[in-house]
Amino acid sequence: MARSIIEINRLKMYAYHGVEEQEREIGNEFEISVHLEYPSEIPMQNDRIEGALSYGEVARVIEQEMAKKSYLLENVVYRIVEQLKFNWPRISGGSVTVAKLHPPMKYQVENCAFTYVW
């Protein structure tokens, strides 16, 4: 069975999420990756934006949710997923990952992230 998935990979944004107070005051760099499954047969055949899932509109939703401060990445991801599903009920599954690029910890890591798959 064929599946259609649009992807936005490593969208960079600055936001104010974290358990530590300074994270919510100073902020941090984040990368967001989204993979969304939806029925794409009509836009595949007619080459029109109607019926397609717009990368720009998806990024706008992500930006709006990233602007709301949260303690946990889990909450950020939850809000992004819920808003995407609300705006586009035809989304049948996917994944959302939010990665904090400079977590405040003594260990050297590339990032710390939370991913939700449905």
DRENZAZA-93822 format. One line per 4 residues: for each residue x, y, z of N, C-alpha, C. Coordinates in nm, 4 decimals, padded with zeros to 6 digits. Layout:
BEGIN
X:Y:Z:X:Y:Z:X:Y:Z ~ ... .
//
This chain:
BEGIN
00.0841:-00.1176:00.0000:00.0000:00.0000:00.0000:00.0890:00.1245:00.0000 ~ 00.0623:00.2147:-00.0908:00.1385:00.3393:-00.1004:00.1003:00.4345:00.0115 ~ 00.1979:00.5090:00.0572:00.1760:00.6099:00.1610:00.2372:00.7412:00.1139 ~ 00.1753:00.8523:00.1513:00.2264:00.9845:00.1165:00.2642:01.0574:00.2444 .
00.3855:01.1087:00.2483:00.4352:01.1760:00.3673:00.5071:01.3032:00.3244 ~ 00.4667:01.4164:00.3825:00.5471:01.5367:00.3628:00.6408:01.5481:00.4815 ~ 00.7561:01.6074:00.4576:00.8563:01.6211:00.5623:00.9059:01.7644:00.5698 ~ 00.9219:01.8104:00.6904:00.9974:01.9317:00.7186:01.1062:01.8852:00.8139 .
01.2296:01.8976:00.7733:01.3411:01.8441:00.8509:01.4305:01.9562:00.9036 ~ 01.4529:01.9495:01.0353:01.5477:02.0365:01.1036:01.5163:02.1841:01.0871 ~ 01.3888:02.2182:01.0992:01.3451:02.3576:01.1002:01.4019:02.4234:01.2251 ~ 01.4778:02.5307:01.2087:01.5447:02.5935:01.3217:01.4608:02.7100:01.3753 .
01.4463:02.7126:01.5079:01.3735:02.8203:01.5744:01.4371:02.8472:01.7097 ~ 01.4231:02.9694:01.7551:01.4666:03.0078:01.8886:01.3428:03.0157:01.9749 ~ 01.3478:02.9542:02.0941:01.2300:02.9514:02.1806:01.2729:02.9448:02.3269 ~ 01.1742:02.9434:02.4137:01.1969:02.9573:02.5582:01.1334:02.8426:02.6350 .
01.1849:02.7222:02.6136:01.1335:02.6028:02.6792:01.2399:02.5455:02.7709 ~ 01.1975:02.4981:02.8869:01.2909:02.4307:02.9755:01.2451:02.4337:03.1193 ~ 01.2963:02.3405:03.1959:01.2639:02.3306:03.3380:01.3331:02.4418:03.4157 ~ 01.4572:02.4727:03.3768:01.5333:02.5762:03.4466:01.4796:02.7146:03.4104 .
01.4728:02.8012:03.5093:01.4205:02.9361:03.4868:01.4972:03.0103:03.3777 ~ 01.6317:02.9958:03.3774:01.7112:03.0673:03.2781:01.6770:03.0234:03.1364 ~ 01.6346:02.8994:03.1177:01.5969:02.8522:02.9836:01.4737:02.9263:02.9331 ~ 01.3816:02.9539:03.0247:01.2598:03.0247:02.9861:01.2830:03.1752:02.9753 .
01.3961:03.2244:03.0296:01.4295:03.3670:03.0215:01.5227:03.3949:02.9037 ~ 01.6293:03.3152:02.8918:01.7326:03.3385:02.7900:01.6974:03.2698:02.6586 ~ 01.6367:03.1525:02.6671:01.5994:03.0783:02.5477:01.7084:02.9850:02.4990 ~ 01.6800:02.9186:02.3884:01.7692:02.8183:02.3335:01.7350:02.7986:02.1864 .
01.8257:02.7368:02.1149:01.7999:02.7008:01.9761:01.7366:02.5616:01.9716 ~ 01.6393:02.5456:01.8835:01.5686:02.4193:01.8672:01.5641:02.3827:01.7195 ~ 01.5553:02.2524:01.6946:01.5286:02.2007:01.5609:01.4039:02.1141:01.5685 ~ 01.3154:02.1358:01.4732:01.1899:02.0624:01.4700:01.1831:01.9862:01.3377 .
01.1523:01.8580:01.3464:01.1308:01.7760:01.2269:00.9910:01.7166:01.2342 ~ 00.9210:01.7239:01.1221:00.7819:01.6789:01.1153:00.7649:01.5922:00.9915 ~ 00.7035:01.4765:01.0092:00.6676:01.3880:00.8980:00.5183:01.3619:00.9108 ~ 00.4422:01.3986:00.8087:00.2965:01.3884:00.8160:00.2426:01.3069:00.6996 .
00.1643:01.2070:00.7351:00.1021:01.1197:00.6347:-00.0386:01.1715:00.6055 ~ -00.0700:01.1851:00.4785:-00.2029:01.2335:00.4390:-00.2344:01.1840:00.2982 ~ -00.3631:01.1809:00.2610:-00.3998:01.1364:00.1261:-00.3614:01.2432:00.0236 ~ -00.2724:01.2086:-00.0676:-00.2200:01.3077:-00.1622:-00.2520:01.2758:-00.3076 .
-00.3414:01.1832:-00.3310:-00.3677:01.1407:-00.4690:-00.4127:01.2563:-00.5582 ~ -00.5016:01.3414:-00.5080:-00.5537:01.4506:-00.5911:-00.4437:01.5507:-00.6269 ~ -00.3690:01.6069:-00.5306:-00.2640:01.7004:-00.5727:-00.1519:01.6339:-00.6543 ~ -00.1292:01.5044:-00.6326:-00.0289:01.4353:-00.7138:-00.0715:01.4328:-00.8603 .
-00.2024:01.4167:-00.8839:-00.2518:01.4049:-01.0206:-00.2767:01.5388:-01.0874 ~ -00.3291:01.6374:-01.0101:-00.3678:01.7630:-01.0756:-00.2670:01.8768:-01.0586 ~ -00.1612:01.8562:-00.9811:-00.0546:01.9554:-00.9644:-00.1087:02.0895:-00.9147 ~ -00.2029:02.0834:-00.8188:-00.2606:02.2049:-00.7611:-00.2463:02.1992:-00.6095 .
-00.2338:02.3165:-00.5504:-00.2154:02.3256:-00.4056:-00.3412:02.2825:-00.3290 ~ -00.4573:02.2971:-00.3895:-00.5805:02.2537:-00.3240:-00.5728:02.1043:-00.2965 ~ -00.5945:02.0691:-00.1721:-00.5886:01.9292:-00.1323:-00.4512:01.8857:-00.0849 ~ -00.3506:01.9693:-00.1078:-00.2150:01.9370:-00.0623:-00.1949:01.9927:00.0781 .
-00.0951:01.9444:00.1435:-00.0567:01.9925:00.2752:00.0588:02.0901:00.2539 ~ 00.0384:02.2166:00.2861:00.1354:02.3224:00.2591:00.2473:02.3229:00.3632 ~ 00.3705:02.3135:00.3172:00.4859:02.3206:00.4080:00.4838:02.4515:00.4864 ~ 00.4528:02.5596:00.4171:00.4510:02.6909:00.4817:00.3483:02.7007:00.5924 .
00.2304:02.6459:00.5681:00.1256:02.6492:00.6707:00.1618:02.5597:00.7890 ~ 00.2223:02.4460:00.7624:00.2673:02.3580:00.8709:00.3737:02.4299:00.9534 ~ 00.4696:02.4961:00.8874:00.5741:02.5697:00.9589:00.5148:02.6830:01.0419 ~ 00.4108:02.7470:00.9923:00.3446:02.8550:01.0668:00.2838:02.8020:01.1954 .
00.2193:02.6860:01.1894:00.1624:02.6234:01.3098:00.2739:02.5905:01.4091 ~ 00.3827:02.5351:01.3595:00.4959:02.5033:01.4472:00.5473:02.6299:01.5147 ~ 00.5636:02.7358:01.4376:00.6127:02.8623:01.4930:00.5202:02.9152:01.6029 ~ 00.3904:02.9086:01.5804:00.2943:02.9561:01.6810:00.3057:02.8765:01.8102 .
00.3183:02.7450:01.7998:00.3270:02.6622:01.9201:00.4630:02.6749:01.9881 ~ 00.5682:02.6934:01.9110:00.7013:02.7121:01.9698:00.7097:02.8440:02.0460 ~ 00.6267:02.9410:02.0116:00.6281:03.0717:02.0777:00.5694:03.0664:02.2186 ~ 00.4975:02.9605:02.2515:00.4369:02.9455:02.3845:00.5350:02.8714:02.4749 .
00.5767:02.9342:02.5835:00.6744:02.8737:02.6744:00.6196:02.7465:02.7382 ~ 00.7075:02.6475:02.7505:00.6737:02.5214:02.8168:00.7920:02.4755:02.9000 ~ 00.7627:02.4011:03.0048:00.8690:02.3392:03.0832:00.9290:02.2207:03.0083 ~ 00.8422:02.1418:02.9427:00.8840:02.0136:02.8850:00.8678:02.0104:02.7335 .
00.9632:01.9456:02.6660:00.9509:01.9245:02.5217:00.8284:01.8399:02.4897 ~ 00.7932:01.7504:02.5802:00.6752:01.6667:02.5608:00.5502:01.7527:02.5400 ~ 00.5388:01.8604:02.6174:00.4236:01.9490:02.6052:00.4270:02.0261:02.4734 ~ 00.5444:02.0697:02.4330:00.5589:02.1416:02.3055:00.5160:02.0516:02.1903 .
00.5668:01.9299:02.1893:00.5331:01.8352:02.0826:00.3839:01.8046:02.0830 ~ 00.3275:01.7830:02.2002:00.1839:01.7552:02.2112:00.1018:01.8683:02.1484 ~ 00.1355:01.9919:02.1810:00.0607:02.1057:02.1280:00.0749:02.1162:01.9766 ~ 00.1946:02.0913:01.9248:00.2145:02.0945:01.7795:00.1288:01.9873:01.7123 .
00.1345:01.8649:01.7641:00.0574:01.7537:01.7056:-00.0920:01.7847:01.7084 ~ -00.1423:01.8283:01.8223:-00.2856:01.8549:01.8343:-00.3301:01.9652:01.7389 ~ -00.2507:02.0695:01.7241:-00.2885:02.1784:01.6340:-00.2823:02.1349:01.4885 ~ -00.1816:02.0551:01.4529:-00.1748:02.0040:01.3159:-00.2951:01.9166:01.2838 .
-00.3296:01.8269:01.3761:-00.4445:01.7385:01.3530:-00.5749:01.8182:01.3484 ~ -00.5853:01.9241:01.4272:-00.7048:02.0084:01.4258:-00.7168:02.0820:01.2923 ~ -00.6044:02.1402:01.2468:-00.6080:02.2181:01.1226:-00.6264:02.1304:00.9987 ~ -00.5717:02.0086:01.0018:-00.5780:01.9186:00.8862:-00.6249:01.7804:00.9321 .
-00.7554:01.7628:00.9473:-00.8079:01.6340:00.9958:-00.7745:01.5154:00.9061 ~ -00.7320:01.5407:00.7822:-00.6983:01.4317:00.6906:-00.5604:01.3725:00.7192 ~ -00.4829:01.4348:00.8086:-00.3552:01.3761:00.8480:-00.3846:01.2449:00.9190 ~ -00.3271:01.1362:00.8702:-00.3592:01.0044:00.9256:-00.2508:00.9490:01.0167 .
-00.1384:01.0157:01.0250:-00.0299:00.9698:01.1113:00.0932:01.0531:01.0871 ~ 00.1956:01.0251:01.1650:00.3195:01.0976:01.1444:00.4085:01.0952:01.2660 ~ 00.5031:01.1883:01.2658:00.5919:01.2046:01.3803:00.6331:01.3500:01.3903 ~ 00.6564:01.3933:01.5132:00.7072:01.5276:01.5409:00.8214:01.5123:01.6403 .
00.9354:01.5722:01.6075:01.0516:01.5733:01.6957:01.0900:01.7179:01.7233 ~ 01.1090:01.7490:01.8513:01.1642:01.8784:01.8898:01.2946:01.8508:01.9631 ~ 01.4038:01.9099:01.9131:01.5365:01.8904:01.9710:01.5891:02.0227:02.0256 ~ 01.6364:02.0202:02.1490:01.7024:02.1353:02.2099:01.8512:02.1228:02.1777 .
01.9058:02.2225:02.1080:02.0422:02.2104:02.0573:02.1496:02.2334:02.1629 ~ 02.1200:02.3110:02.2647:02.2202:02.3413:02.3677:02.1595:02.3206:02.5065 ~ 02.1317:02.1959:02.5428:02.0707:02.1719:02.6732:02.1682:02.2096:02.7851 ~ 02.1159:02.2650:02.8951:02.2033:02.3081:03.0051:02.2446:02.1897:03.0920 .
02.3466:02.1201:03.0479:02.3970:02.0061:03.1237:02.5482:01.9988:03.1074 ~ 02.6131:01.9309:03.1990:02.7595:01.9269:03.1959:02.8153:01.8323:03.0900 ~ 02.7309:01.7505:03.0311:02.7748:01.6538:02.9305:02.7710:01.7172:02.7923 ~ 02.8633:01.6766:02.7072:02.8644:01.7257:02.5703:02.7747:01.6361:02.4852 .
02.6677:01.6938:02.4331:02.5746:01.6204:02.3476:02.5425:01.7057:02.2257 ~ 02.5035:01.6401:02.1182:02.4615:01.7132:01.9986:02.3297:01.7847:02.0245 ~ 02.2361:01.7160:02.0892:02.1084:01.7749:02.1270:02.0351:01.6786:02.2182 ~ 01.9276:01.7260:02.2769:01.8342:01.6407:02.3506:01.6978:01.6618:02.2862 .
01.6244:01.5547:02.2634:01.5027:01.5651:02.1853:01.3917:01.4775:02.2407 ~ 01.2703:01.5112:02.1981:01.1533:01.4281:02.2250:01.0810:01.4070:02.0922 ~ 01.0444:01.2819:02.0655:00.9714:01.2473:01.9433:00.8425:01.1775:01.9800 ~ 00.7362:01.2150:01.9105:00.6066:01.1472:01.9243:00.5688:01.0937:01.7872 .
00.5309:00.9655:01.7832:00.4914:00.9000:01.6583:00.3489:00.8476:01.6762 ~ 00.2647:00.8713:01.5793:00.1287:00.8184:01.5841:00.0866:00.7680:01.4479 .
//
